[in-house]
Amino acid sequence: MSKTAFRNWQSVHEEVLRRINAREWKPGQMIPNEADLALEFGCARATVNRALREIAETGLLDRRRKAGTRVTEQPLARATLDIPVIRQEVEARGQRYQHRLMKRDVTVPPSAVSAAMATDPDAPLLHLIALHLADARPYAFEDRWINLEAAPGAKDEAFTETSGNEWLLLHTPYTHGEIAFSAANATEDEADALACAEGAALFVLDRMTWNKDLSVTKVRLVFSEGHQLRAIL
């Protein structure tokens, strides 16, 4: 590629990726510094900097101040927390979605919940228990706690027409979160809601979301038997 082709950071980005994938720059190897790359590519140093920063975000480059940039020896894929709207998830399957609110109250949570959400042990949280349905059949059983400090508008929301899942995504920002996947035996309440045998093995998703240092919500979703998780990598 000629120097004239490197007029923007995207073209530099493409060439750097090509060299990494072709093993011209091998895992663990230091790559030329930004000034040398800018000279080689015939572009501004800032252009090279932008391209390297974008690639470093994917985990393929390890950039250290004053130590230079090297190709990561064992790159780790970095996941983006993309919370789906369950209604849209069901409708994408060509099924009719329904939401059934089973419980709504403002109460002091169990100590394990307040500890996980880093809220005052005596602070009341909004507790929602709901069932998501697909074609009138149980799809997911939801047990959710909402921090009213992070989502004050939730205190006046009925959650009969709109699920807690969808309402929060529309009204409350979040900066990061954590997700745990597991298999668990259905409790009596979960079995009753999901129309399965008590003790049946079910797929469970536990998720916490935060807005900087303030917890937003803690939710446990238990899916009906045979549920499959699909992910795009």
N, CA and C of each residue as an Amber inpcrd file, in Angstrom:
protein
   699
   0.8440000  -1.1890000   0.0000000   0.0000000   0.0000000   0.0000000
   0.8810000   1.2410000   0.0000000   0.5420000   2.2070000  -0.8330000
   1.3600000   3.4040000  -0.9170000   1.0370000   4.3600000   0.2180000
   1.9650000   5.3100000   0.4520000   1.7550000   6.2730000   1.5220000
   0.4830000   7.0760000   1.3190000   0.1300000   7.3540000   0.0790000
  -1.0320000   8.1910000  -0.1800000  -2.3260000   7.5210000   0.2690000
  -2.2930000   6.2070000   0.5070000  -3.5020000   5.4970000   0.9160000
  -3.8210000   5.7150000   2.3870000  -2.8260000   6.1590000   3.1640000
  -3.0100000   6.3000000   4.6070000  -3.3930000   7.7390000   4.9640000
  -4.5610000   8.1310000   4.5620000  -4.9920000   9.5060000   4.7970000
  -5.9010000   9.6330000   6.0140000  -6.3750000   8.5270000   6.5170000
  -7.2390000   8.5770000   7.6990000  -6.9060000   7.4180000   8.6290000
  -7.4290000   7.4820000   9.8380000  -7.0830000   6.4720000  10.8410000
  -7.6290000   5.0980000  10.4810000  -8.7380000   5.0650000   9.7150000
  -9.3030000   3.7640000   9.3430000  -8.3590000   2.9560000   8.4530000
  -7.6630000   3.6540000   7.5430000  -6.7450000   2.9330000   6.6610000
  -5.5160000   2.4610000   7.4290000  -5.0720000   3.2490000   8.4070000
  -3.9690000   2.8090000   9.2640000  -4.4230000   1.6240000  10.1030000
  -5.6220000   1.7160000  10.6330000  -6.2230000   0.6360000  11.4310000
  -6.2280000  -0.6700000  10.6300000  -6.6580000  -0.5890000   9.3850000
  -6.7380000  -1.7750000   8.5260000  -5.3560000  -2.3850000   8.2880000
  -4.3590000  -1.5360000   8.0510000  -3.0170000  -2.0420000   7.7750000
  -2.3870000  -2.6570000   9.0230000  -2.5980000  -2.0490000  10.1860000
  -2.0570000  -2.6000000  11.4300000  -2.6870000  -3.9650000  11.7130000
  -3.9930000  -4.0700000  11.5380000  -4.6620000  -5.3630000  11.7270000
  -4.1240000  -6.4090000  10.7530000  -3.8880000  -5.9880000   9.5070000
  -3.3570000  -6.9290000   8.5170000  -2.0100000  -7.4780000   8.9680000
  -1.1540000  -6.6160000   9.4710000   0.1770000  -7.0550000   9.9080000
   0.0910000  -7.9890000  11.1140000  -0.8560000  -7.7090000  12.0120000
  -1.0270000  -8.5840000  13.1830000  -1.5430000  -9.9450000  12.7360000
  -2.5790000  -9.9500000  11.9020000  -3.1930000 -11.2130000  11.4710000
  -2.2680000 -12.0310000  10.5810000  -1.4180000 -11.3490000   9.8040000
  -0.4700000 -12.0490000   8.9230000   0.7920000 -12.4700000   9.6670000
   0.8440000 -12.1340000  10.9630000   1.9980000 -12.4550000  11.8190000
   3.2760000 -11.7510000  11.3650000   3.0980000 -10.6460000  10.6300000
   4.2680000  -9.8090000  10.3620000   4.7270000  -9.1760000  11.6770000
   3.7620000  -8.8830000  12.5230000   4.0320000  -8.5100000  13.9030000
   3.5090000  -9.6520000  14.7670000   4.4030000 -10.3860000  15.3830000
   4.0320000 -11.6130000  16.0960000   3.5590000 -11.3180000  17.5200000
   2.7940000 -12.2510000  18.1140000   2.3520000 -12.0810000  19.5000000
   3.5370000 -11.8380000  20.4300000   3.4260000 -10.8080000  21.2440000
   4.4820000 -10.4620000  22.1770000   5.5130000  -9.5040000  21.6190000
   5.5020000  -9.2590000  20.3110000   6.5060000  -8.4040000  19.6770000
   6.1580000  -6.9320000  19.8140000   7.1870000  -6.1140000  20.1000000
   7.0040000  -4.6680000  20.1130000   6.8080000  -4.1920000  18.6790000
   5.9150000  -3.2390000  18.4810000   5.7210000  -2.6870000  17.1500000
   6.4200000  -1.3210000  17.0950000   6.6610000  -0.7800000  15.9120000
   7.3200000   0.5300000  15.8170000   6.5350000   1.5900000  16.5790000
   7.2470000   2.6140000  17.0420000   6.5480000   3.6640000  17.7790000
   5.7080000   4.5200000  16.8410000   4.8710000   5.3560000  17.4200000
   3.9220000   6.1440000  16.6330000   4.6190000   7.0700000  15.6410000
   5.7260000   7.6690000  16.0690000   6.4360000   8.5960000  15.1800000
   6.9720000   7.8720000  13.9560000   7.5360000   6.6670000  14.1610000
   8.0760000   5.9030000  13.0340000   6.9600000   5.4280000  12.1110000
   5.8340000   5.0090000  12.6990000   4.7150000   4.5650000  11.8710000
   4.1220000   5.7300000  11.0800000   4.0460000   6.8810000  11.7080000
   3.5290000   8.0560000  11.0010000   4.4260000   8.4100000   9.8150000
   5.7290000   8.2910000  10.0130000   6.6710000   8.5670000   8.9290000
   6.5200000   7.5370000   7.8190000   6.3970000   6.2660000   8.1990000
   6.2450000   5.1880000   7.2080000   4.9500000   5.3330000   6.4200000
   3.8650000   5.6610000   7.1110000   2.5580000   5.7330000   6.4610000
   2.2930000   7.0920000   5.8040000   3.1450000   8.0740000   6.0950000
   2.9570000   9.3870000   5.5020000   1.7320000  10.1050000   6.0170000
   1.4650000   9.9580000   7.3210000   0.2940000  10.6030000   7.9080000
   0.6860000  11.2600000   9.2300000  -0.2640000  11.9250000   9.8540000
   0.0050000  12.5700000  11.1400000   0.1160000  11.5300000  12.2550000
   0.9150000  11.8630000  13.2500000   1.0670000  10.9560000  14.3920000
  -0.2800000  10.7360000  15.0960000  -1.1000000  11.7800000  15.1400000
  -2.4190000  11.6550000  15.7690000  -3.2830000  10.6230000  15.0630000
  -3.0940000  10.4850000  13.7600000  -3.8450000   9.4880000  12.9910000
  -3.4470000   8.0890000  13.4150000  -2.1600000   7.8750000  13.5790000
  -1.6630000   6.5720000  14.0330000  -2.1490000   6.2960000  15.4500000
  -2.0960000   7.3130000  16.3020000  -2.5290000   7.1530000  17.6890000
  -3.9730000   6.6910000  17.7700000  -4.8340000   7.2980000  16.9740000
  -6.2640000   6.9300000  16.9760000  -6.4430000   5.4740000  16.5500000
  -5.7380000   5.0670000  15.5060000  -5.8560000   3.6980000  15.0080000
  -5.3800000   2.6870000  16.0570000  -4.2590000   2.9690000  16.7100000
  -3.7290000   2.0410000  17.7100000  -4.6260000   1.9750000  18.9380000
  -5.2050000   3.1090000  19.3040000  -6.1140000   3.1110000  20.4480000
  -7.3290000   2.2380000  20.1760000  -7.8720000   2.3370000  18.9690000
  -9.0460000   1.5290000  18.6140000  -8.7140000   0.0380000  18.6710000
  -7.5410000  -0.3380000  18.1850000  -7.1500000  -1.7570000  18.1780000
  -6.8560000  -2.2320000  19.5990000  -6.2490000  -1.3710000  20.4070000
  -5.9740000  -1.7360000  21.8040000  -7.2650000  -2.0190000  22.5510000
  -8.3480000  -1.3130000  22.1990000  -9.6330000  -1.5320000  22.8520000
 -10.1690000  -2.9380000  22.6110000  -9.7590000  -3.5650000  21.5050000
 -10.2040000  -4.9270000  21.2060000  -9.3620000  -5.9640000  21.9310000
  -8.2420000  -5.5230000  22.5300000  -7.3720000  -6.4500000  23.2520000
  -6.2290000  -7.0060000  22.4310000  -6.0930000  -6.5790000  21.1720000
  -5.0410000  -7.1210000  20.3170000  -3.6880000  -6.4400000  20.5340000
  -3.7100000  -5.2270000  21.0570000  -2.4710000  -4.5100000  21.3470000
  -2.4310000  -4.1460000  22.8230000  -1.2370000  -4.2110000  23.3850000
  -1.0220000  -3.8200000  24.7770000  -0.1900000  -2.5370000  24.7640000
  -0.8030000  -1.4230000  25.1370000  -0.1290000  -0.1300000  25.1020000
   0.2160000   0.3090000  26.5180000   1.4640000   0.6340000  26.7350000
   1.9150000   1.0890000  28.0470000   2.7090000   2.3800000  27.8810000
   2.3660000   3.3430000  28.7080000   3.0400000   4.6350000  28.6330000
   4.5330000   4.4700000  28.9020000   5.3300000   5.0490000  28.0510000
   6.7970000   5.0300000  28.1150000   7.4060000   3.6530000  27.8290000
   6.5600000   2.6210000  27.7430000   7.0890000   1.2840000  27.4700000
   6.7930000   0.8390000  26.0470000   5.9770000   1.6080000  25.3220000
   5.6830000   1.2640000  23.9350000   4.4580000   0.3740000  23.7860000
   4.2890000  -0.1260000  22.5820000   3.1270000  -0.9450000  22.2290000
   3.5970000  -2.2770000  21.6780000   2.9910000  -3.3400000  22.1820000
   3.3270000  -4.6650000  21.6790000   2.0490000  -5.4180000  21.3330000
   2.2020000  -6.4330000  20.4720000   1.0790000  -7.2960000  20.1360000
   0.8080000  -8.1870000  21.3420000  -0.4340000  -8.2530000  21.7460000
  -0.7980000  -9.0580000  22.9150000  -0.5150000 -10.5270000  22.6450000
   0.0990000 -11.1880000  23.6190000   0.4220000 -12.6080000  23.4430000
  -0.8230000 -13.4810000  23.4720000  -1.7330000 -13.2010000  24.4020000
  -2.9670000 -13.9650000  24.5010000  -4.1200000 -12.9780000  24.5850000
  -4.5770000 -12.4860000  23.4470000  -5.6380000 -11.4710000  23.4630000
  -6.9160000 -12.0000000  24.0860000  -7.5440000 -11.1590000  24.9010000
  -8.8100000 -11.5090000  25.5370000  -9.9300000 -10.7520000  24.8310000
 -10.9880000 -11.4680000  24.5100000 -12.1420000 -10.8000000  23.9170000
 -12.8280000  -9.9730000  24.9910000 -13.1690000  -8.7470000  24.6540000
 -13.8280000  -7.8780000  25.6040000 -15.3030000  -7.7860000  25.2560000
 -16.1230000  -8.1750000  26.1970000 -17.5610000  -8.1960000  25.9510000
 -18.1690000  -6.8230000  26.2070000 -19.1990000  -6.5000000  25.4420000
 -19.9650000  -5.2920000  25.6560000 -21.2830000  -5.6810000  26.2960000
 -21.6400000  -4.9960000  27.3880000 -22.8870000  -5.3080000  28.0650000
 -24.0430000  -4.7080000  27.2700000 -24.7440000  -5.5460000  26.5590000
 -25.8690000  -5.1320000  25.7370000 -27.1030000  -5.8270000  26.2880000
 -27.9120000  -5.1030000  27.0490000 -29.0570000  -5.7130000  27.7220000
 -30.2360000  -5.7780000  26.7570000 -30.7410000  -6.9760000  26.4670000
 -31.8600000  -7.0840000  25.5330000 -33.1830000  -6.7120000  26.1860000
 -34.0980000  -6.2070000  25.4030000 -35.4750000  -6.0250000  25.8470000
 -36.1690000  -7.3640000  25.6150000 -36.6640000  -7.9630000  26.6780000
 -37.2360000  -9.3110000  26.5610000 -38.4100000  -9.3160000  25.5880000
 -39.2020000  -8.2560000  25.5870000 -40.3180000  -8.1810000  24.6300000
 -39.8030000  -8.3200000  23.2040000 -38.7590000  -7.5790000  22.8780000
 -38.2090000  -7.6390000  21.5280000 -37.6020000  -9.0020000  21.2360000
 -37.0060000  -9.6010000  22.2430000 -36.4080000 -10.9290000  22.1010000
 -37.4750000 -11.9560000  21.7320000 -38.6230000 -11.8850000  22.4040000
 -39.7280000 -12.8110000  22.1360000 -40.3240000 -12.5380000  20.7580000
 -40.5520000 -11.2580000  20.4570000 -41.1600000 -10.9150000  19.1670000
 -40.2540000 -11.2670000  18.0060000 -38.9310000 -11.2280000  18.2180000
 -37.9890000 -11.6040000  17.1610000 -38.1060000 -13.0860000  16.8170000
 -38.6420000 -13.8580000  17.7310000 -38.8730000 -15.2890000  17.4860000
 -40.1980000 -15.5310000  16.7740000 -40.9170000 -14.4400000  16.4890000
 -42.2090000 -14.5600000  15.8400000 -43.3190000 -14.9330000  16.7990000
 -43.1170000 -14.6660000  18.0990000 -44.1050000 -15.0210000  19.1060000
 -44.7480000 -13.7740000  19.7050000 -45.9150000 -13.9540000  20.2920000
 -46.6340000 -12.8510000  20.9190000 -46.1590000 -12.6980000  22.3590000
 -45.7760000 -11.4850000  22.7120000 -45.2330000 -11.2360000  24.0460000
 -46.3010000 -10.7350000  25.0120000 -46.2180000 -11.1970000  26.2590000
 -47.0540000 -10.6890000  27.3350000 -46.1910000 -10.5590000  28.5920000
 -46.5630000  -9.5790000  29.4180000 -45.8680000  -9.3620000  30.6890000
 -46.9160000  -9.4070000  31.8070000 -46.6310000 -10.1900000  32.8270000
 -47.5770000 -10.3320000  33.9320000 -46.8720000  -9.9700000  35.2460000
 -47.2820000  -8.8550000  35.8450000 -46.7140000  -8.4410000  37.1260000
 -47.3530000  -9.2610000  38.2390000 -46.5240000  -9.9050000  39.0490000
 -47.0200000 -10.7700000  40.1130000 -46.8760000 -10.1260000  41.4930000
 -45.9070000  -9.2090000  41.6250000 -45.6840000  -8.5560000  42.9090000
 -44.9510000  -7.2460000  42.6810000 -45.3680000  -6.2340000  43.4370000
 -44.6890000  -4.9510000  43.3940000 -44.7870000  -4.3150000  44.7690000
 -43.6520000  -4.0990000  45.4070000 -43.6760000  -3.3790000  46.6690000
 -42.3330000  -2.7160000  46.9360000 -42.3900000  -1.6910000  47.7790000
 -41.1880000  -0.9980000  48.2170000 -40.8910000  -1.4940000  49.6240000
 -39.7460000  -2.1260000  49.7800000 -39.4380000  -2.7750000  51.0490000
 -37.9400000  -2.8320000  51.2810000 -37.5540000  -3.0270000  52.5320000
 -36.1420000  -3.2170000  52.8610000 -35.7550000  -4.6200000  52.3940000
 -34.7310000  -4.7390000  51.5820000 -34.3740000  -6.0470000  51.0210000
 -33.6080000  -6.9090000  52.0090000 -33.4470000  -8.1920000  51.6920000
 -32.5540000  -9.0470000  52.4850000 -31.1480000  -8.4570000  52.4940000
 -30.3980000  -8.7440000  53.5410000 -29.0500000  -8.1650000  53.6770000
 -28.1510000  -8.5280000  52.5060000 -28.3340000  -9.7240000  51.9410000
 -27.4950000 -10.1320000  50.8050000 -27.7270000  -9.2270000  49.5930000
 -28.9590000  -8.7600000  49.4220000 -29.2840000  -7.8810000  48.2960000
 -28.7080000  -6.4890000  48.5130000 -28.9030000  -5.9190000  49.7070000
 -28.3710000  -4.5810000  49.9700000 -26.8510000  -4.5770000  49.9170000
 -26.2240000  -5.6770000  50.3620000 -24.7600000  -5.7560000  50.3010000
 -24.2860000  -5.8080000  48.8530000 -24.9530000  -6.6070000  48.0340000
 -24.5620000  -6.7210000  46.6260000 -24.7560000  -5.4020000  45.8850000
 -25.8170000  -4.6600000  46.2490000 -26.1220000  -3.4160000  45.5500000
 -25.4720000  -2.2060000  46.2160000 -24.7480000  -2.4500000  47.2850000
 -24.0410000  -1.3840000  48.0040000 -24.9840000  -0.2650000  48.4330000
 -26.1590000  -0.6440000  48.9330000 -27.1150000   0.3250000  49.4570000
 -27.1490000   0.2160000  50.9780000 -27.6770000   1.2410000  51.6050000
 -27.8120000   1.2210000  53.0600000 -28.6890000   0.0370000  53.4680000
 -28.2930000  -0.7190000  54.4820000 -29.0760000  -1.9100000  54.8870000
 -30.5290000  -1.6000000  55.2170000 -30.8050000  -0.3520000  55.6450000
 -32.1780000   0.0210000  56.0080000 -32.9140000   0.7620000  54.8930000
 -32.2520000   0.9540000  53.7590000 -32.8800000   1.7010000  52.6630000
 -33.8610000   0.8040000  51.8980000 -35.0970000   1.2380000  51.7290000
 -36.0560000   0.4320000  50.9560000 -35.7300000   0.4600000  49.4640000
 -35.9510000  -0.6510000  48.8170000 -35.7830000  -0.7750000  47.3710000
 -37.1140000  -1.2270000  46.7730000 -37.2700000  -1.0000000  45.4890000
 -38.4710000  -1.4740000  44.8020000 -38.2600000  -2.9240000  44.3890000
 -39.1930000  -3.7770000  44.7670000 -39.0910000  -5.2030000  44.4620000
 -40.1920000  -5.5790000  43.4760000 -39.7870000  -6.1400000  42.3420000
 -40.7330000  -6.5840000  41.3220000 -40.5670000  -8.0780000  41.0760000
 -41.6650000  -8.7810000  41.0250000 -41.6560000 -10.1740000  40.5770000
 -42.6250000 -10.2530000  39.4060000 -42.1600000 -10.7790000  38.2930000
 -42.9750000 -10.7750000  37.0840000 -42.7210000 -12.0260000  36.2550000
 -43.6380000 -12.2590000  35.3610000 -43.5110000 -13.3810000  34.4340000
 -43.5920000 -12.8500000  33.0140000 -42.6350000 -13.2540000  32.1760000
 -42.6480000 -12.9240000  30.7580000 -43.1820000 -14.1450000  30.0080000
 -44.0830000 -13.9100000  29.0700000 -44.6950000 -15.0150000  28.3280000
 -44.4800000 -14.8670000  26.8320000 -44.4240000 -16.0050000  26.1540000
 -44.3080000 -16.0510000  24.6950000 -45.4170000 -16.9560000  24.1830000
 -46.3030000 -16.3930000  23.3650000 -47.4810000 -17.1300000  22.8940000
 -48.2490000 -17.7380000  24.0670000 -48.4050000 -16.9210000  25.1220000
 -49.1860000 -17.2880000  26.3130000 -48.5520000 -18.3970000  27.1430000
 -47.3130000 -18.7550000  26.8230000 -46.6090000 -19.7740000  27.6100000
 -45.4570000 -19.1220000  28.3630000 -45.1420000 -19.6100000  29.5640000
 -44.0620000 -19.0060000  30.3610000 -42.7430000 -18.9850000  29.5920000
 -42.0840000 -17.8330000  29.6230000 -40.7950000 -17.6710000  28.9650000
 -39.6890000 -17.4260000  29.9900000 -39.9090000 -16.4990000  30.9230000
 -38.9080000 -16.2090000  31.9480000 -39.5850000 -15.6720000  33.1970000
 -39.1000000 -16.1060000  34.3460000 -39.5630000 -15.6420000  35.6430000
 -38.5460000 -14.6330000  36.1640000 -39.0130000 -13.4470000  36.5230000
 -38.1150000 -12.3520000  36.8870000 -38.2870000 -11.9310000  38.3460000
 -37.1660000 -11.8380000  39.0430000 -37.1360000 -11.3380000  40.4180000
 -36.1600000 -10.1680000  40.4210000 -36.6830000  -8.9340000  40.5640000
 -35.8670000  -7.7350000  40.3540000 -35.9460000  -6.7710000  41.5380000
 -34.7770000  -6.2130000  41.8850000 -34.6890000  -5.1400000  42.8670000
 -34.1770000  -3.8920000  42.1550000 -34.8200000  -2.7480000  42.4280000
 -34.4420000  -1.4810000  41.7930000 -34.0560000  -0.4740000  42.8720000
 -32.9060000   0.1410000  42.6950000 -32.4410000   1.1810000  43.6030000
 -33.1520000   2.4880000  43.2520000 -34.0210000   2.9600000  44.1330000
 -34.8080000   4.1520000  43.8490000 -33.9720000   5.4260000  43.8450000
 -32.7850000   5.3670000  44.4020000 -31.8880000   6.5170000  44.3190000
 -31.3870000   6.6830000  42.8920000 -31.1550000   5.5710000  42.2120000
 -30.6790000   5.6030000  40.8230000 -31.8200000   5.7660000  39.8360000
 -33.0130000   5.2780000  40.1990000 -34.1750000   5.3440000  39.3080000
 -35.3870000   5.8400000  40.0840000 -35.3850000   7.1170000  40.4840000
 -36.4810000   7.6300000  41.3180000 -37.8520000   7.5540000  40.6560000
 -37.8910000   7.6380000  39.3270000 -39.1630000   7.5820000  38.6300000
 -39.8570000   6.2370000  38.7560000 -39.1030000   5.2030000  39.1140000
 -39.6810000   3.8620000  39.2310000 -40.6950000   3.7800000  40.3740000
 -40.5650000   4.6750000  41.3570000 -41.4630000   4.6320000  42.5140000
 -42.9090000   4.8950000  42.1140000 -43.1090000   5.6780000  41.0600000
 -44.4650000   6.0250000  40.6190000 -44.9230000   5.2140000  39.4080000
 -44.0910000   4.2960000  38.9530000 -44.4440000   3.4770000  37.7840000
 -45.1590000   2.2040000  38.2430000 -46.2740000   1.8830000  37.6020000
 -47.0570000   0.7030000  38.0020000 -46.4090000  -0.5980000  37.5570000
 -45.7400000  -0.5950000  36.4150000 -45.1130000  -1.7800000  35.8260000
 -46.1340000  -2.8620000  35.4570000 -47.3500000  -2.4380000  35.1780000
 -48.3510000  -3.3940000  34.7150000 -48.3470000  -3.4950000  33.1870000
 -48.1130000  -2.3490000  32.5280000 -48.0780000  -2.3410000  31.0670000
 -46.6670000  -2.5510000  30.5300000 -45.6830000  -1.9780000  31.2070000
 -44.2850000  -2.0650000  30.7750000 -43.4770000  -2.8220000  31.8190000
 -42.6470000  -3.7470000  31.3780000 -41.8330000  -4.5300000  32.3100000
 -40.7340000  -3.6730000  32.9220000 -40.2230000  -4.1180000  34.0650000
 -39.0980000  -3.4400000  34.6840000 -37.9020000  -3.4130000  33.7590000
 -37.6920000  -4.4940000  33.0380000 -36.6000000  -4.6040000  32.0650000
 -36.6620000  -3.4770000  31.0330000 -37.8260000  -3.3100000  30.4140000
 -37.9510000  -2.3260000  29.3460000 -37.9940000  -0.9050000  29.8980000
 -38.6640000  -0.7030000  31.0370000 -38.7620000   0.6350000  31.6210000
 -37.3820000   1.1740000  31.9980000 -36.5670000   0.3460000  32.6230000
 -35.2350000   0.8010000  33.0290000 -34.3730000   1.1610000  31.8310000
 -34.4400000   0.3610000  30.7790000 -33.6350000   0.6580000  29.5970000
 -34.0610000   1.9590000  28.9250000 -35.3380000   2.3190000  29.0830000
 -35.8370000   3.5550000  28.4830000 -35.5640000   4.7860000  29.3460000
 -35.5030000   4.5950000  30.6730000 -35.4820000   5.7460000  31.5710000
 -34.2410000   5.8990000  32.4530000 -33.4190000   4.8850000  32.5460000
 -32.3180000   4.9490000  33.5030000 -30.9940000   4.5850000  32.8450000
 -30.0190000   5.4820000  32.8550000 -28.7150000   5.1750000  32.2490000
 -27.9180000   4.2000000  33.1080000 -27.0370000   3.4610000  32.4670000
 -26.1010000   2.6040000  33.1950000 -24.7500000   2.6810000  32.4970000
 -23.6990000   2.5320000  33.2900000 -22.3530000   2.6280000  32.7290000
 -21.6700000   1.2810000  32.6050000 -22.0160000   0.3570000  33.4540000
 -21.3920000  -0.9620000  33.4010000 -22.2290000  -1.9520000  34.1990000
 -21.8420000  -3.2010000  34.1360000 -22.5950000  -4.2250000  34.8520000
 -21.8450000  -5.5390000  34.8870000 -22.4910000  -6.5240000  35.4560000
 -21.9010000  -7.8540000  35.5410000 -23.0000000  -8.8880000  35.3720000
 -22.6670000  -9.9990000  34.7350000 -23.6420000 -11.0540000  34.4490000
 -23.0650000 -12.3920000  34.8680000 -23.9030000 -13.2070000  35.4770000
 -23.5170000 -14.5830000  35.8150000 -24.5580000 -15.5240000  35.2180000
 -24.0880000 -16.5890000  34.5780000 -24.9640000 -17.6080000  34.0090000
 -24.8140000 -18.8880000  34.8240000 -25.9060000 -19.5770000  35.0470000
 -25.8290000 -20.8150000  35.8160000 -27.0320000 -21.6950000  35.5030000
 -26.9700000 -22.9040000  36.0000000 -28.1080000 -23.8180000  35.9610000
 -28.5410000 -24.0370000  37.4060000 -29.8360000 -24.0540000  37.6310000
 -30.3350000 -24.2280000  38.9890000 -31.6120000 -25.0530000  38.9570000
 -31.8950000 -25.6950000  40.0700000 -33.1350000 -26.4600000  40.1840000
 -34.2810000 -25.5240000  40.5440000 -35.3860000 -25.6690000  39.8730000
 -36.5290000 -24.7900000  40.0770000 -37.0530000 -24.8830000  41.4970000
 -37.2440000 -23.7230000  42.1150000 -37.8810000 -23.6710000  43.4200000
 -39.3800000 -23.8910000  43.2380000 -40.0900000 -23.9870000  44.3400000
 -41.5340000 -24.1890000  44.2520000 -42.2030000 -23.0290000  43.5160000
 -41.8170000 -21.7800000  43.8560000 -42.4170000 -20.6150000  43.1970000
 -42.0590000 -20.5550000  41.7190000 -40.7920000 -20.8490000  41.3860000
 -40.3530000 -20.8180000  39.9880000 -41.0410000 -21.9030000  39.1790000
 -41.1790000 -23.0820000  39.7610000 -41.8390000 -24.1890000  39.0750000
 -43.3060000 -23.8650000  38.8050000 -43.9430000 -23.2360000  39.7910000
 -45.3520000 -22.8740000  39.6310000 -45.5100000 -21.8350000  38.5190000
 -44.6180000 -20.8320000  38.4820000 -44.7130000 -19.7740000  37.4780000
 -44.3760000 -20.2760000  36.0820000 -43.3920000 -21.1590000  35.9960000
 -42.9040000 -21.6180000  34.6970000 -43.5470000 -22.9240000  34.2340000
 -44.4890000 -23.4150000  35.0010000 -45.2310000 -24.6370000  34.6400000
 -44.2980000 -25.8150000  34.3800000 -43.3910000 -26.0220000  35.3320000
 -42.4800000 -27.1530000  35.2350000 -42.4310000 -27.8460000  36.5920000
 -41.7400000 -28.9580000  36.6580000 -41.6410000 -29.7090000  37.9060000
 -40.6890000 -29.0080000  38.8720000 -41.0390000 -29.0260000  40.1380000
 -40.1200000 -28.4760000  41.1310000 -38.8210000 -29.2840000  41.0880000
 -37.7040000 -28.5890000  41.0750000 -36.4120000 -29.2610000  40.9820000
 -35.9090000 -29.4230000  39.5630000 -36.7170000 -29.0300000  38.5700000
 -36.2740000 -29.1350000  37.1780000 -35.0410000 -28.2550000  36.9480000
 -34.1380000 -28.7070000  36.0920000 -32.9260000 -27.9400000  35.7960000
 -33.2730000 -26.8080000  34.8350000 -32.9950000 -25.5600000  35.2430000
 -33.3490000 -24.4030000  34.4470000 -32.1410000 -23.4880000  34.2610000
 -32.1700000 -22.7400000  33.1780000 -31.1140000 -21.7690000  32.8900000
 -31.4110000 -20.4790000  33.6440000 -30.3860000 -19.9450000  34.3350000
 -30.5640000 -18.7570000  35.1770000 -29.5660000 -17.6800000  34.7710000
 -30.0400000 -16.4500000  34.7250000 -29.1870000 -15.2980000  34.4590000
 -29.3260000 -14.3310000  35.6330000 -28.2090000 -14.0300000  36.2760000
 -28.1680000 -13.0180000  37.3380000 -27.3990000 -11.8180000  36.8080000
 -28.0020000 -10.6220000  36.9220000 -27.3590000  -9.4380000  36.3500000
 -27.4670000  -8.2620000  37.3160000 -26.3620000  -7.5200000  37.4090000
 -26.3160000  -6.2730000  38.1750000 -25.8840000  -5.1640000  37.2300000
 -26.5430000  -4.0170000  37.3030000 -26.0960000  -2.8790000  36.5030000
 -25.8530000  -1.6870000  37.4210000 -24.9240000  -0.8360000  36.9950000
 -24.4810000   0.3090000  37.7810000 -24.4470000   1.5540000  36.9160000
 -24.6740000   2.6890000  37.5370000 -24.4220000   3.9850000  36.9160000
 -23.2790000   4.6080000  37.7110000 -22.0730000   4.4010000  37.2100000
 -20.8430000   4.7540000  37.9230000 -20.7970000   3.9900000  39.2470000
 -20.8380000   4.6860000  40.3980000 -20.7330000   3.9930000  41.6880000
 -22.0900000   3.6710000  42.2980000 -23.1500000   3.9670000  41.5830000
 -24.4950000   3.7760000  42.1150000 -25.1630000   2.5810000  41.4470000
 -25.5600000   1.5940000  42.2440000 -26.2400000   0.4340000  41.6700000
 -27.5980000   0.8550000  41.1280000 -28.0040000   0.2400000  40.0250000
 -29.2950000   0.5450000  39.4130000 -30.2870000  -0.5740000  39.7010000
 -29.9150000  -1.7830000  39.3430000 -30.8460000  -2.8910000  39.5360000
 -30.1070000  -4.2160000  39.6800000 -30.7280000  -5.1140000  40.3820000
 -30.2520000  -6.4940000  40.5230000 -31.3990000  -7.3870000  40.1150000
 -31.1790000  -8.2290000  39.1240000 -32.2660000  -9.0600000  38.6200000
 -31.8210000 -10.5060000  38.4530000 -32.7380000 -11.3920000  38.7460000
 -32.5330000 -12.8240000  38.5160000 -33.6170000 -13.2780000  37.5520000
 -33.1910000 -13.7780000  36.4040000 -34.1080000 -14.2820000  35.3810000
 -33.9580000 -15.7920000  35.2880000 -35.0500000 -16.4820000  35.5110000
 -35.0590000 -17.9440000  35.4070000 -35.9070000 -18.2920000  34.1870000
 -35.2990000 -18.9640000  33.2240000 -35.9800000 -19.2390000  31.9590000
 -36.6490000 -20.6060000  31.9580000 -37.6540000 -20.7410000  31.1300000
 -38.3960000 -21.9930000  31.0410000 -37.5110000 -23.1150000  30.5110000
 -37.9490000 -24.3340000  30.7090000 -37.1700000 -25.5090000  30.2970000
 -36.8840000 -25.4620000  28.7930000 -35.6510000 -25.8390000  28.4550000
 -35.2370000 -25.8860000  27.0520000 -34.7720000 -24.5750000  26.4950000
 -34.6540000 -23.5460000  27.3190000 -34.2000000 -22.2410000  26.8300000
 -32.7610000 -22.3310000  26.3250000 -32.5060000 -21.6620000  25.2050000
 -31.1530000 -21.6080000  24.6420000 -30.6760000 -20.1650000  24.5970000
 -29.4290000 -19.9590000  25.0170000 -28.8160000 -18.6420000  24.9380000
 -28.0500000 -18.5380000  23.6350000 -28.2930000 -17.4640000  22.8900000
 -27.5770000 -17.2210000  21.6390000 -26.7650000 -15.9540000  21.8000000
 -25.5110000 -16.0050000  21.3960000 -24.6330000 -14.8500000  21.5220000
 -23.8780000 -14.6370000  20.2290000 -23.5920000 -13.3650000  19.9230000
 -22.7950000 -13.0080000  18.7550000 -21.4100000 -12.6210000  19.2470000
 -20.3820000 -13.2810000  18.7380000 -19.0070000 -13.0290000  19.1740000
 -18.2770000 -12.1880000  18.1330000
